Amino acid sequence: MHLYSIMPLNLAHVDEICNDIERQYKDGIATEALFFVPLTPEGDPVIDKAKIAGEKFKVFSDKLAERGLKCGILVQATIGHGGRLRQRAPYQSLVGLTDGRETFTTCPYDEDFRHYIKESMKTLASYAPNSIMVDDDFRLIAHRATRGCACPLHLRAIGQRLGREIDRETLAALLEEKSAEGERTMKAYYESVVDSLVGAAKAMREGIDEVDPHLQGSFCACGDLCEGAEEIAKVLAGEGNPVIVRINNGNYTPAGARGVSSFVSRAATQMAVMKNGVDSFLAETDTCPHNRYSTSASSMHTHFTLTILEGASGCKHWITRLPAFEPRSGEAYRRKLARYAGFYRELSRLYPTLDFKGCRIPLPDRAVIPTVPFSQYKMVSENNAWASCVLERLGLPHYYSSKKGGAVCLDSARDSYFTDEEIREMLSGTVLLAAESAENLIARGFGDQLGVDVLPIPTENRRAATERIFANGEKCSCMMNLHELRPKSEKLKVKSTVMEFPDGKTELPLFPGVTVYENPLGGQSVVFSGTPRAIFNHVEPFSFLNESRKLQLIEILCECGHLPVYYPDDAEVYLKAALTEDGNLFCAFVNIGLDPIEEITLVPDRKIARIKKLQEDGTYEDCSFEDKNGTLTLDSAAGTLDPVILILEYS
């Protein structure tokens, strides 16, 4: 595993920092310390930041070399994260697409900047670091208010692709136009973004190669688009070296234990895009701003664990305060990571052998170029309501993948990331469709595969309604963004009914709440009358977060053959399930509620003979359990954000 730990070049505490690094290596927390070096161009003439930082780095690297230890460099900024500078460098600044304002970020197309960054990398390489990582400010679209760059250099490159000159105002207008010309302009715009970044990355590598062509380079990607990250990482890697990418899935200052599917979704989405060209993915285990007032050690532990279970084989730890020498702030992180070092390594070994099962959140296996209108574009991981609002809390197994299989879950505009052929393949299996996704598929010509028409209900016609769940005969509130489902086939199975009580006691059915249809492609189309998307605030989410709806989902998934195991009780549980190489059942059980679970309960699809639990040191121990009518009660607790990894051996 590549385990990088970011450290400060604080000359006032050289010995203490070197002692800490030695401890991290010894305890299995880190395999390499990377020292923080910002290179954002600044001043006129431009300050030689590489030389200044390099001299500091040499003090630390010499001290560590005396102990037989190596270290590297994190180039924390190249074009700049956007923070205000005392004085701009004489290079082309990034220009906002819609407002035309220059920012404190440098455009990577600028040839003078490329010369600066090449020479800076050459300087850093001359101090013989073990590796150099380029941080994620090296991007133009993701998480920037400018949504890219519309400077004269980019406008010229875009114009060359379009075969005509274009100004910023025309570009911005075309990127809002839903037309063939708008799409063509977006393609040219995105290509210019990638081209400018890759060109600057080549300049960086040229500088390194002039000193050491074999020096390991790596890259921190940012955003679901990845913006050429795979190609950039290949350029930076160096001759004969593995291609290493730190994905962008930080869990900064989480408000609580919920919402883990957000960082899991971002991790899985980016790895699906880059998986064919990257040798090693690193989790972004960043505790920003690097103390427990921001991120708990348990949150960091869960983050690393679940990102490994999406394909990460290492991490970039940011567990040390850099602005000040405050070593106590990182102590809990170090204890947790050292305690679980063997646990992480065993999970990383196990992951490639697992075949995940349950509900699948489908992923595109390629970068999805932004659509027009550009202002309405959402990243793939933002359309994630099935996981973030329902599945991660109900203890129903779900996973992210671009591979076929599972009960596919679509909500919002997630279908737009897939071709008609890919949608057809999904419909040949089991698909769970939120009402808006069903509407989208009907508009795309898949109406005959759903068994129902999906009709919006005008606001003035909406009535106080309730849903009767047939799985147990109980009532629950109707779903958000309620639509009318109008049956089109006698083969349709109705799983609930939306109804009202016009006189306060008489039950008047209005239309189906959830339907299942054996479609002509041989699959099962499950259509919901509303959406799982709801802000966890007051009453809105509870059309899904209740016992009756959970029973309904269990019934549907069992009937369709996509429920290998589930958690039967009412605590908030994130559950992953997979088949192991030898055909047994893998479970990752994470309590994301605030109540400790004193005894884990599980309902597997087959009889279980033995359960093994992964220990902190990476070994397994037997876990005793009681089987009562198919419900297993394990002699194992699950504290909040304390992942439990189990292997259930079938009889």
C-alpha positions as CSV (number, residue, x, y, z in Angstrom):
1,M,0.0,0.0,0.0
2,H,1.1,3.6,-0.7
3,L,0.4,5.4,2.6
4,Y,1.4,9.1,2.2
5,S,1.4,11.4,5.2
6,I,1.6,15.2,4.7
7,M,4.1,17.0,6.9
8,P,5.2,20.6,7.4
9,L,8.6,22.1,6.7
10,N,8.8,23.6,10.1
11,L,12.5,24.2,10.9
12,A,11.7,25.1,14.5
13,H,10.7,21.5,15.2
14,V,12.9,19.4,13.0
15,D,13.7,16.6,15.5
16,E,10.1,16.3,16.8
17,I,8.8,16.1,13.2
18,C,11.4,13.5,12.2
19,N,10.6,11.5,15.4
20,D,6.9,11.6,14.4
21,I,7.7,10.4,10.9
22,E,9.8,7.5,12.1
23,R,6.9,6.5,14.4
24,Q,4.4,6.6,11.6
25,Y,6.6,4.4,9.5
26,K,7.2,2.0,12.3
27,D,3.5,1.8,13.3
28,G,2.3,1.2,9.7
29,I,0.5,4.5,9.5
30,A,2.6,5.8,6.6
31,T,5.0,4.4,4.1
32,E,6.3,7.9,3.1
33,A,6.1,11.4,4.4
34,L,5.4,14.1,1.8
35,F,6.5,17.6,2.8
36,F,4.1,20.5,2.0
37,V,5.5,22.7,-0.8
38,P,3.3,25.4,-2.4
39,L,4.6,26.7,-5.8
40,T,1.7,29.0,-6.8
41,P,3.5,31.7,-8.9
42,E,3.7,35.0,-7.1
43,G,5.5,38.3,-7.5
44,D,7.2,40.1,-10.3
45,P,9.9,38.9,-10.7
46,V,8.5,35.5,-9.6
47,I,9.6,34.2,-6.3
48,D,11.7,31.1,-6.5
49,K,9.5,29.1,-4.1
50,A,11.1,25.8,-5.1
51,K,14.5,26.9,-4.0
52,I,13.3,28.3,-0.7
53,A,11.3,25.1,0.1
54,G,14.0,22.8,-1.3
55,E,16.6,24.1,1.2
56,K,14.2,23.4,4.0
57,F,13.4,20.0,2.6
58,K,17.1,19.1,2.5
59,V,17.3,19.6,6.3
60,F,14.6,17.1,6.9
61,S,15.6,14.6,4.2
62,D,19.2,14.6,5.5
63,K,18.0,14.0,9.1
64,L,15.7,11.2,8.0
65,A,18.4,9.6,5.8
66,E,20.6,9.3,8.9
67,R,17.8,7.0,10.2
68,G,17.6,5.1,7.0
69,L,14.3,6.7,6.0
70,K,13.1,8.3,2.8
71,C,10.6,11.1,2.2
72,G,9.0,13.0,-0.6
73,I,7.3,16.3,-1.6
74,L,3.7,17.3,-2.0
75,V,3.5,20.2,-4.5
76,Q,0.5,21.6,-2.8
77,A,-0.2,24.2,-5.4
78,T,0.9,24.7,-9.0
79,I,-1.6,27.0,-10.7
80,G,-3.1,27.8,-7.3
81,H,-6.2,27.0,-5.3
82,G,-7.5,30.5,-5.8
83,G,-6.4,32.2,-2.6
84,R,-5.4,35.9,-2.7
85,L,-1.7,36.6,-3.5
86,R,0.3,39.6,-2.3
87,Q,1.3,40.2,-5.9
88,R,0.3,38.4,-9.1
89,A,2.9,36.8,-11.2
90,P,3.3,38.1,-14.8
91,Y,1.3,35.2,-16.3
92,Q,-2.1,34.8,-17.8
93,S,-4.7,34.4,-15.0
94,L,-7.7,32.1,-15.1
95,V,-10.7,34.1,-16.4
96,G,-14.2,33.4,-15.2
97,L,-16.5,32.1,-17.9
98,T,-19.6,34.2,-17.0
99,D,-18.2,37.3,-15.4
100,G,-14.9,37.7,-17.2
101,R,-13.0,38.4,-14.0
102,E,-9.4,37.4,-13.6
103,T,-8.6,35.3,-10.6
104,F,-5.6,34.4,-8.5
105,T,-5.2,31.2,-10.3
106,T,-2.8,30.9,-13.3
107,C,-3.9,29.5,-16.7
108,P,-1.9,26.3,-17.5
109,Y,-1.8,27.3,-21.2
110,D,0.6,30.1,-20.4
111,E,4.0,29.2,-21.9
112,D,5.9,31.4,-19.4
113,F,4.1,29.7,-16.5
114,R,5.0,26.3,-18.1
115,H,8.7,27.4,-18.1
116,Y,8.3,28.5,-14.4
117,I,6.8,25.2,-13.3
118,K,9.3,23.1,-15.3
119,E,12.2,24.9,-13.7
120,S,10.5,24.6,-10.2
121,M,10.1,20.9,-10.6
122,K,13.7,20.5,-11.8
123,T,14.8,22.4,-8.7
124,L,12.7,20.2,-6.4
125,A,14.0,17.0,-8.1
126,S,17.6,18.2,-7.5
127,Y,17.0,17.7,-3.8
128,A,16.4,14.0,-4.4
129,P,13.0,13.4,-2.9
130,N,11.7,9.8,-3.0
131,S,8.6,11.0,-4.9
132,I,6.7,14.1,-5.9
133,M,2.9,14.4,-5.8
134,V,1.0,17.2,-7.5
135,D,-2.0,18.4,-5.5
136,D,-5.6,18.9,-6.7
137,D,-5.4,22.7,-7.4
138,F,-4.4,21.4,-10.9
139,R,-7.9,21.6,-12.3
140,L,-10.0,24.2,-14.1
141,I,-13.7,23.1,-13.7
142,A,-14.2,21.1,-10.6
143,H,-15.1,23.1,-7.5
144,R,-14.2,26.4,-9.1
145,A,-16.7,29.2,-9.3
146,T,-15.3,30.2,-12.7
147,R,-16.4,26.8,-14.1
148,G,-13.3,26.6,-16.2
149,C,-11.2,29.3,-18.0
150,A,-12.2,31.7,-20.7
151,C,-8.9,33.6,-21.0
152,P,-7.6,34.6,-24.4
153,L,-5.4,31.5,-24.6
154,H,-8.4,29.2,-24.0
155,L,-10.6,31.1,-26.4
156,R,-8.0,30.7,-29.1
157,A,-7.7,27.0,-28.5
158,I,-11.5,26.6,-28.5
159,G,-11.8,28.7,-31.7
160,Q,-9.3,26.4,-33.4
161,R,-11.4,23.4,-32.6
162,L,-14.6,25.1,-33.8
163,G,-12.9,26.5,-36.9
164,R,-13.8,30.1,-36.1
165,E,-13.0,32.9,-33.6
166,I,-15.1,33.0,-30.5
167,D,-15.3,35.6,-27.6
168,R,-16.1,34.9,-24.0
169,E,-19.7,36.2,-24.1
170,T,-20.5,34.0,-27.2
171,L,-18.9,31.0,-25.5
172,A,-20.8,31.5,-22.3
173,A,-24.1,31.8,-24.3
174,L,-23.5,28.7,-26.4
175,L,-22.7,26.7,-23.3
176,E,-26.2,27.5,-22.1
177,E,-27.8,26.6,-25.4
178,K,-29.4,23.1,-25.7
179,S,-28.5,22.6,-29.3
180,A,-26.1,20.7,-31.6
181,E,-24.0,23.9,-31.7
182,G,-24.1,24.1,-27.9
183,E,-22.9,20.5,-27.5
184,R,-20.2,21.0,-30.1
185,T,-19.0,24.1,-28.3
186,M,-19.0,22.2,-25.0
187,K,-16.9,19.4,-26.4
188,A,-14.3,22.0,-27.7
189,Y,-14.4,23.8,-24.3
190,Y,-13.8,20.6,-22.4
191,E,-11.0,19.5,-24.8
192,S,-9.3,22.8,-24.3
193,V,-9.4,22.3,-20.5
194,V,-7.8,18.8,-20.7
195,D,-5.3,19.9,-23.3
196,S,-4.1,22.9,-21.2
197,L,-3.7,20.7,-18.1
198,V,-1.9,17.9,-19.9
199,G,0.5,20.3,-21.6
200,A,1.4,21.9,-18.3
201,A,1.9,18.4,-16.7
202,K,4.3,17.5,-19.5
203,A,6.3,20.6,-18.7
204,M,6.5,19.5,-15.0
205,R,7.7,16.0,-15.9
206,E,10.3,17.4,-18.3
207,G,11.7,19.4,-15.4
208,I,11.9,16.3,-13.2
209,D,13.3,14.1,-16.0
210,E,16.2,16.5,-16.5
211,V,17.3,15.4,-13.1
212,D,15.9,11.9,-12.6
213,P,13.6,10.2,-15.2
214,H,12.8,7.4,-12.7
215,L,11.6,9.6,-9.9
216,Q,8.1,8.5,-8.9
217,G,5.4,11.1,-9.6
218,S,1.7,11.0,-8.6
219,F,-1.4,13.1,-9.0
220,C,-4.4,14.3,-6.9
221,A,-7.5,14.2,-9.1
222,C,-10.5,16.5,-8.4
223,G,-14.2,16.1,-9.2
224,D,-16.2,13.4,-11.0
225,L,-15.1,14.7,-14.4
226,C,-11.5,14.0,-13.5
227,E,-10.5,16.5,-16.2
228,G,-7.9,14.4,-17.9
229,A,-6.6,13.0,-14.6
230,E,-5.7,9.6,-15.9
231,E,-3.5,11.1,-18.7
232,I,-2.0,13.7,-16.3
233,A,-1.1,10.9,-13.8
234,K,0.5,8.8,-16.6
235,V,2.6,11.9,-17.6
236,L,3.7,12.6,-14.1
237,A,4.4,9.0,-13.1
238,G,7.8,8.7,-14.6
239,E,9.6,6.0,-16.6
240,G,8.7,2.5,-15.5
241,N,6.7,3.7,-12.5
242,P,3.2,2.8,-11.4
243,V,0.4,5.3,-12.2
244,I,-0.9,6.6,-8.9
245,V,-3.9,8.8,-8.4
246,R,-5.3,10.2,-5.1
247,I,-9.1,10.4,-5.7
248,N,-11.1,13.4,-4.5
249,N,-13.4,12.0,-1.8
250,G,-12.5,14.0,1.3
251,N,-15.0,13.9,4.2
252,Y,-14.3,17.4,5.5
253,T,-15.9,18.5,8.8
254,P,-18.8,16.0,8.7
255,A,-21.8,17.2,10.7
256,G,-22.3,13.7,12.1
257,A,-22.1,10.0,11.3
258,R,-24.6,10.0,8.4
259,G,-23.9,10.8,4.8
260,V,-21.0,8.3,4.3
261,S,-22.4,7.4,0.8
262,S,-21.4,10.9,-0.3
263,F,-17.6,10.2,-0.1
264,V,-18.1,6.6,-1.2
265,S,-20.0,7.7,-4.3
266,R,-17.3,10.2,-5.2
267,A,-14.6,7.6,-4.8
268,A,-16.4,4.9,-6.8
269,T,-17.4,7.4,-9.6
270,Q,-13.8,8.6,-10.2
271,M,-12.3,5.2,-10.0
272,A,-14.8,3.8,-12.6
273,V,-13.7,6.6,-15.0
274,M,-9.9,6.0,-14.5
275,K,-9.6,2.3,-13.6
276,N,-8.2,1.1,-16.9
277,G,-5.2,3.4,-16.8
278,V,-4.3,3.7,-13.1
279,D,-2.4,1.2,-11.1
280,S,-3.1,2.5,-7.6
281,F,-5.9,4.7,-6.2
282,L,-5.4,6.5,-2.9
283,A,-8.2,7.6,-0.6
284,E,-8.4,11.3,0.4
285,T,-8.2,10.7,4.2
286,D,-7.9,14.4,4.9
287,T,-9.1,15.5,8.3
288,C,-9.2,19.1,7.2
289,P,-8.4,21.3,9.1
290,H,-6.5,18.5,10.7
291,N,-7.9,18.2,14.2
292,R,-10.8,16.5,15.9
293,Y,-12.8,19.7,16.1
294,S,-13.3,19.0,12.4
295,T,-13.1,15.3,11.9
296,S,-13.2,12.5,14.4
297,A,-10.7,9.6,14.3
298,S,-13.7,7.2,13.9
299,S,-14.9,9.2,10.9
300,M,-11.4,9.0,9.3
301,H,-11.3,5.2,10.0
302,T,-14.7,4.6,8.4
303,H,-13.8,6.8,5.5
304,F,-10.6,4.8,4.8
305,T,-12.3,1.5,5.3
306,L,-15.2,2.1,2.9
307,T,-12.9,3.7,0.3
308,I,-10.7,0.6,0.3
309,L,-14.0,-1.3,-0.4
310,E,-14.5,0.7,-3.5
311,G,-11.0,0.0,-4.8
312,A,-8.5,2.2,-3.1
313,S,-5.2,0.5,-2.2
314,G,-3.6,3.3,-0.2
315,C,-4.2,6.8,1.0
316,K,-3.0,10.4,1.3
317,H,-3.3,11.0,5.1
318,W,-3.5,14.6,6.2
319,I,-3.5,14.2,9.9
320,T,-1.0,16.8,11.0
321,R,-1.6,20.5,11.7
322,L,0.6,22.5,9.3
323,P,0.0,26.2,10.3
324,A,1.2,25.6,13.9
325,F,3.1,23.0,15.8
326,E,0.2,21.2,17.6
327,P,1.1,17.6,17.8
328,R,-1.7,16.7,20.3
329,S,-4.2,17.4,17.5
330,G,-3.0,14.4,15.5
331,E,-2.5,11.9,18.3
332,A,-5.9,10.2,18.1
333,Y,-5.6,9.8,14.3
334,R,-2.2,8.1,14.8
335,R,-3.4,5.7,17.5
336,K,-6.4,4.7,15.3
337,L,-4.4,4.2,12.1
338,A,-1.7,2.2,13.9
339,R,-4.3,0.1,15.6
340,Y,-6.0,-0.8,12.3
341,A,-2.9,-1.0,10.1
342,G,-3.3,-4.8,9.5
343,F,-7.1,-4.4,9.1
344,Y,-6.6,-2.0,6.2
345,R,-4.0,-4.2,4.5
346,E,-6.2,-7.3,4.7
347,L,-9.2,-5.4,3.3
348,S,-7.0,-4.2,0.4
349,R,-5.9,-7.7,-0.3
350,L,-9.5,-9.0,-0.1
351,Y,-11.2,-6.3,-2.2
352,P,-10.2,-7.5,-5.7
353,T,-11.6,-11.0,-5.0
354,L,-15.1,-9.8,-4.0
355,D,-18.2,-9.9,-6.2
356,F,-20.6,-7.3,-4.7
357,K,-24.3,-8.0,-4.5
358,G,-27.6,-6.2,-3.7
359,C,-28.7,-2.8,-5.0
360,R,-26.4,-1.3,-7.6
361,I,-25.9,2.4,-8.1
362,P,-24.8,2.3,-11.7
363,L,-21.6,4.2,-12.8
364,P,-20.5,5.3,-16.2
365,D,-17.2,3.7,-17.1
366,R,-16.0,6.9,-18.9
367,A,-15.8,10.6,-18.1
368,V,-19.1,12.2,-18.8
369,I,-18.5,15.6,-20.6
370,P,-20.7,18.3,-19.1
371,T,-24.0,18.8,-20.8
372,V,-25.6,22.0,-21.8
373,P,-27.0,24.1,-20.3
374,F,-23.7,24.2,-18.4
375,S,-25.1,26.1,-15.4
376,Q,-27.4,23.1,-14.7
377,Y,-24.8,20.4,-15.0
378,K,-24.5,18.1,-12.0
379,M,-21.7,15.7,-11.2
380,V,-22.6,12.0,-11.4
381,S,-22.2,11.6,-7.6
382,E,-24.8,14.3,-6.9
383,N,-27.6,12.1,-8.3
384,N,-27.3,9.7,-5.4
385,A,-30.6,9.8,-3.5
386,W,-31.2,6.0,-3.4
387,A,-28.0,5.6,-1.4
388,S,-27.7,8.8,0.5
389,C,-31.4,9.1,1.6
390,V,-32.5,5.5,1.9
391,L,-30.2,2.5,1.4
392,E,-27.3,3.7,3.6
393,R,-29.7,4.0,6.6
394,L,-32.0,1.0,6.1
395,G,-29.3,-1.7,6.3
396,L,-30.0,-2.9,2.8
397,P,-26.9,-3.9,0.9
398,H,-25.9,-1.6,-1.9
399,Y,-22.8,-0.9,-4.0
400,Y,-21.5,1.3,-6.8
401,S,-20.4,-0.3,-10.1
402,S,-20.2,0.0,-13.9
403,K,-20.4,-3.8,-14.2
404,K,-23.7,-5.5,-15.0
405,G,-25.8,-7.0,-12.3
406,G,-27.6,-6.1,-9.1
407,A,-30.9,-4.3,-8.7
408,V,-30.1,-1.1,-10.5
409,C,-31.3,2.1,-8.7
410,L,-32.0,5.2,-10.7
411,D,-33.2,8.6,-9.4
412,S,-33.2,12.2,-10.6
413,A,-31.2,12.5,-13.9
414,R,-28.8,9.6,-13.3
415,D,-30.1,7.9,-16.5
416,S,-28.7,10.7,-18.6
417,Y,-25.2,9.4,-18.0
418,F,-25.9,6.2,-19.9
419,T,-26.6,5.3,-23.5
420,D,-29.8,3.8,-24.7
421,E,-28.0,0.4,-25.1
422,E,-26.8,0.6,-21.5
423,I,-30.3,1.5,-20.3
424,R,-31.7,-1.4,-22.3
425,E,-29.2,-3.7,-20.6
426,M,-30.2,-2.4,-17.2
427,L,-33.9,-3.0,-18.0
428,S,-33.1,-6.7,-18.9
429,G,-32.5,-7.1,-15.1
430,T,-34.1,-5.5,-12.1
431,V,-34.4,-1.7,-12.1
432,L,-35.8,0.5,-9.3
433,L,-37.0,3.8,-10.7
434,A,-37.9,7.0,-8.9
435,A,-40.8,8.7,-10.6
436,E,-38.7,11.3,-12.3
437,S,-36.3,8.6,-13.7
438,A,-39.3,6.7,-15.0
439,E,-40.5,9.9,-16.7
440,N,-37.0,10.3,-18.3
441,L,-37.0,6.7,-19.6
442,I,-40.5,7.1,-21.1
443,A,-39.3,10.3,-22.9
444,R,-36.3,8.3,-24.2
445,G,-38.7,5.6,-25.7
446,F,-38.6,3.0,-23.0
447,G,-42.2,3.4,-21.9
448,D,-43.2,-0.1,-23.0
449,Q,-40.7,-1.6,-20.6
450,L,-42.2,0.0,-17.4
451,G,-45.8,-1.2,-17.4
452,V,-47.1,2.2,-16.3
453,D,-47.5,5.8,-17.5
454,V,-46.0,8.3,-15.1
455,L,-48.0,11.5,-14.9
456,P,-47.1,14.7,-13.0
457,I,-49.8,15.9,-10.6
458,P,-50.5,19.6,-11.0
459,T,-50.0,21.4,-7.7
460,E,-53.7,22.5,-7.6
461,N,-54.8,18.9,-7.9
462,R,-52.6,17.5,-5.1
463,R,-54.6,16.2,-2.2
464,A,-53.7,15.0,1.3
465,A,-52.9,11.4,0.5
466,T,-51.5,8.4,2.3
467,E,-49.9,5.2,1.0
468,R,-51.1,1.7,2.0
469,I,-48.1,-0.7,2.0
470,F,-49.3,-4.2,1.0
471,A,-46.2,-5.9,2.6
472,N,-47.7,-5.5,6.0
473,G,-51.0,-3.7,5.4
474,E,-49.8,-0.5,7.2
475,K,-49.9,3.1,6.1
476,C,-47.1,5.6,5.6
477,S,-46.8,9.1,4.2
478,C,-46.7,9.5,0.4
479,M,-43.4,10.0,-1.3
480,M,-41.9,13.4,-2.2
481,N,-42.5,14.7,-5.7
482,L,-45.6,12.5,-6.0
483,H,-46.6,11.4,-9.5
484,E,-49.6,9.4,-10.7
485,L,-48.8,5.9,-11.9
486,R,-51.4,4.7,-14.5
487,P,-51.2,1.0,-15.2
488,K,-50.8,-0.2,-18.8
489,S,-50.6,-4.0,-18.4
490,E,-52.6,-6.7,-16.7
491,K,-49.3,-8.3,-15.7
492,L,-48.5,-5.4,-13.5
493,K,-48.0,-6.2,-9.8
494,V,-49.1,-3.4,-7.4
495,K,-47.1,-3.2,-4.1
496,S,-48.9,-0.3,-2.5
497,T,-51.8,2.1,-3.2
498,V,-51.9,5.9,-2.8
499,M,-55.3,6.8,-1.2
500,E,-57.2,9.5,0.6
501,F,-60.0,9.6,3.2
502,P,-62.6,12.0,1.7
503,D,-64.9,11.9,4.7
504,G,-62.3,11.1,7.3
505,K,-63.0,7.3,7.4
506,T,-63.7,5.9,3.9
507,E,-60.5,4.7,2.1
508,L,-60.5,5.9,-1.5
509,P,-57.8,4.4,-3.7
510,L,-56.3,6.9,-6.1
511,F,-53.5,5.1,-8.0
512,P,-50.6,2.6,-7.3
513,G,-47.8,3.7,-5.1
514,V,-45.2,1.1,-6.2
515,T,-45.5,-1.3,-9.2
516,V,-43.5,-4.2,-10.5
517,Y,-43.6,-5.2,-14.1
518,E,-42.1,-8.2,-15.8
519,N,-41.0,-6.3,-18.9
520,P,-40.5,-7.6,-22.5
521,L,-36.7,-7.6,-22.1
522,G,-37.0,-10.2,-19.4
523,G,-36.3,-7.9,-16.5
524,Q,-38.3,-6.4,-13.6
525,S,-39.2,-2.7,-13.7
526,V,-40.0,-1.4,-10.3
527,V,-41.6,2.1,-10.5
528,F,-42.1,4.3,-7.4
529,S,-44.7,7.1,-7.4
530,G,-42.2,9.6,-6.0
531,T,-38.6,10.1,-5.2
532,P,-36.3,8.9,-2.4
533,R,-34.6,12.3,-2.5
534,A,-35.4,14.3,0.6
535,I,-33.5,16.6,3.0
536,F,-33.2,15.0,6.4
537,N,-34.9,17.8,8.3
538,H,-38.5,17.2,9.5
539,V,-41.1,14.9,8.1
540,E,-40.0,14.7,4.4
541,P,-37.7,11.6,4.5
542,F,-40.1,9.4,6.4
543,S,-42.0,8.1,3.3
544,F,-39.0,5.9,3.0
545,L,-37.5,5.8,6.4
546,N,-40.0,3.5,8.2
547,E,-40.6,-0.2,8.9
548,S,-43.3,-0.6,6.4
549,R,-41.4,0.8,3.4
550,K,-38.3,-1.3,4.5
551,L,-40.5,-4.5,4.5
552,Q,-41.7,-3.5,1.0
553,L,-38.2,-3.1,-0.3
554,I,-37.1,-6.4,1.3
555,E,-40.1,-8.2,-0.4
556,I,-39.3,-6.7,-3.8
557,L,-35.6,-7.4,-3.6
558,C,-36.2,-11.0,-2.4
559,E,-38.6,-11.7,-5.2
560,C,-36.1,-10.4,-7.7
561,G,-33.2,-12.4,-6.2
562,H,-31.1,-9.4,-5.2
563,L,-31.0,-9.6,-1.4
564,P,-28.2,-11.9,-0.1
565,V,-28.4,-10.4,3.4
566,Y,-30.0,-7.5,5.3
567,Y,-30.2,-5.9,8.7
568,P,-33.7,-6.5,10.1
569,D,-33.8,-3.9,12.9
570,D,-34.3,-0.1,12.9
571,A,-30.9,1.4,13.7
572,E,-29.1,3.3,10.9
573,V,-26.8,0.8,9.2
574,Y,-24.7,1.1,6.0
575,L,-24.3,-2.5,4.7
576,K,-22.2,-3.9,1.9
577,A,-22.4,-7.6,0.8
578,A,-20.4,-9.7,-1.6
579,L,-19.5,-13.2,-2.5
580,T,-16.0,-14.3,-1.7
581,E,-13.7,-16.4,-4.0
582,D,-14.9,-19.6,-2.3
583,G,-18.6,-18.7,-2.5
584,N,-19.2,-17.4,1.0
585,L,-20.8,-14.1,2.1
586,F,-18.8,-11.0,2.9
587,C,-20.4,-8.3,4.9
588,A,-19.3,-4.8,5.9
589,F,-21.5,-3.5,8.6
590,V,-21.3,0.1,9.6
591,N,-23.4,1.7,12.3
592,I,-24.0,5.3,11.2
593,G,-26.5,6.1,13.9
594,L,-25.7,7.5,17.4
595,D,-27.0,4.5,19.3
596,P,-24.5,1.8,19.8
597,I,-25.7,-1.6,18.5
598,E,-25.0,-4.1,21.3
599,E,-25.7,-7.2,19.2
600,I,-25.5,-7.3,15.4
601,T,-28.5,-9.0,13.7
602,L,-28.5,-10.2,10.1
603,V,-30.9,-12.1,7.9
604,P,-28.9,-14.0,5.2
605,D,-30.5,-15.7,2.2
606,R,-29.1,-19.2,3.2
607,K,-28.2,-21.1,6.3
608,I,-24.9,-20.1,7.9
609,A,-22.5,-22.6,9.5
610,R,-19.7,-20.3,10.7
611,I,-18.9,-16.5,11.0
612,K,-15.4,-15.1,11.0
613,K,-14.7,-11.5,12.1
614,L,-11.8,-9.4,10.8
615,Q,-9.7,-8.2,13.7
616,E,-7.7,-5.0,14.0
617,D,-4.5,-6.7,13.2
618,G,-5.8,-8.2,10.0
619,T,-6.4,-11.7,11.3
620,Y,-9.8,-13.5,11.6
621,E,-11.5,-14.9,14.7
622,D,-14.7,-16.9,15.0
623,C,-17.7,-14.9,16.0
624,S,-20.4,-16.9,17.8
625,F,-24.0,-16.4,16.9
626,E,-27.5,-17.7,17.4
627,D,-29.8,-18.6,14.5
628,K,-33.5,-18.0,15.3
629,N,-35.8,-18.8,12.3
630,G,-33.2,-17.4,9.9
631,T,-32.3,-14.3,11.9
632,L,-28.8,-14.3,13.2
633,T,-27.8,-12.6,16.4
634,L,-24.1,-12.2,16.6
635,D,-21.9,-11.9,19.6
636,S,-20.5,-8.7,18.3
637,A,-21.3,-5.0,18.9
638,A,-21.1,-2.2,16.4
639,G,-20.3,1.3,17.8
640,T,-20.9,4.4,15.9
641,L,-18.5,4.5,12.9
642,D,-16.8,1.4,14.0
643,P,-16.9,-0.8,10.8
644,V,-17.4,-4.6,11.4
645,I,-16.1,-6.9,8.7
646,L,-17.6,-10.4,8.6
647,I,-17.3,-13.6,6.5
648,L,-20.4,-15.7,6.7
649,E,-19.7,-19.3,5.6
650,Y,-22.7,-21.0,4.1
651,S,-23.7,-24.5,5.3
